[in-house]
């Protein structure tokens, strides 16, 4: 949905972050202006692919229709979905996202391994808005 936040297709899909050339801090969403580390004097920010897997840090479910500007089809009934906070394996940062459709909070556990995959946020007659989703890999905590 936001250009530059992710890249690739099903086989090599990944989130794109930035790494500070001075302190090594990794940021997601991407930062193009300045390092967010308050202890850093700042340096070049380099776009980097982020880990495709991580472990659940926390999760919850969204049982209400969010207000505007979030886009939903008000003619369809609201479908709850699971929100998952995943700590990326290498970067050790936590990234929030939806679980793939069909995965509920009953299917999740803290520490469970998840993989980032492409997903659809919303579709209408002429446009498909894409995003990322988290899918369980089958590896337990």
FENMO-V310754 format. One record per pair of residues at least 4 apart in sequence whose ideal C-beta (glycine too) atoms are under 7 Angstrom apart, sorted by the first residue. I is the first residue (numbers start at 1). J is the second residue. D is the distance in whole Angstrom. If there is no record, write none. Layout:
i = [I,I]
j = [J,J]
d = [D,D]
This chain:
i = [1,1,1,1,4,4,5,5,5,5,6,6,6,6,6,7,7,8,8,8,9,9,10,10,13,13,13,14,14,14,14,15,15,15,15,15,16,16,16,16,17,17,17,17,17,17,18,18,18,18,18,18,18,19,19,19,19,20,20,20,20,20,20,20,21,21,21,22,22,22,22,22,23,23,23,25,25,25,25,26,26,27,27,28,28,28,30,31,31,32,34,35,35,35,35,50,50,51,51,51,51,52,52,53,53,53,53,53,54,54,54,54,54,55,55,55,55,55,55,56,56,56,56,56,56,56,56,57,57,57,57,58,58,59,59,59,59,59,59,60,60,61,61,61,61,61,61,62,62,62,63,65,65,66,71,81,81,82,82,82,82,82,82,83,83,84,84,84,84,84,85,85,86,86,86,86,87,87,88,88,88,97,97,97,98,98,99,99,99,99,100,100,100,100,100,103,103,107,108,109,110,111,112,112,112,113,113,114,114,114,114,115,115,116,116,117,117,117,118,118,119,119,119,119,120,120,121,121,121,122,123]
j = [121,129,130,131,16,30,15,16,29,30,13,14,15,16,132,14,16,12,13,14,13,118,117,118,116,117,118,49,50,52,116,28,50,95,116,132,30,47,49,50,26,27,28,30,48,50,27,30,31,45,46,47,48,24,26,46,48,24,25,35,37,40,43,45,43,44,46,35,40,41,42,43,35,37,40,35,36,37,40,91,93,31,36,50,93,95,47,36,45,45,42,40,42,43,45,88,91,88,89,90,91,115,116,89,113,114,115,137,86,87,88,89,114,86,87,111,112,113,114,84,86,108,109,110,111,112,114,85,86,87,94,85,110,82,83,84,85,105,108,83,105,80,81,82,83,104,105,80,81,83,80,72,78,70,122,98,99,98,99,103,104,105,108,96,98,97,99,108,114,134,94,96,94,95,114,134,92,94,92,93,95,132,133,134,119,133,103,108,133,134,117,119,133,134,135,107,136,136,112,141,141,141,136,140,141,137,139,134,135,136,137,135,137,132,134,132,133,135,130,132,130,131,132,133,128,130,129,130,131,129,128]
d = [6,5,6,5,6,6,7,6,6,6,7,7,5,6,5,6,6,4,4,6,6,7,7,6,6,6,5,5,6,5,7,6,4,7,6,6,6,6,6,7,5,6,4,6,6,5,5,5,5,4,6,6,7,6,5,5,5,6,5,4,7,6,5,6,4,4,6,7,6,6,7,3,6,5,4,6,7,4,6,5,6,4,6,6,6,6,7,6,6,6,5,4,5,6,7,6,6,4,4,5,6,6,5,5,6,7,5,7,4,5,4,5,6,7,6,5,7,6,7,6,6,6,7,5,6,5,6,5,6,5,5,4,7,6,6,5,7,6,5,5,7,5,7,5,7,7,5,6,5,6,5,6,5,4,5,5,7,7,4,6,6,5,6,6,6,6,5,7,6,5,5,5,7,6,5,6,6,5,7,6,6,5,6,5,7,5,4,7,6,5,7,7,5,7,5,5,6,7,6,6,7,3,6,7,6,5,4,4,6,6,7,5,5,5,6,7,5,5,6,7,7,5,6,3,6,6,4,7,4,5,5]
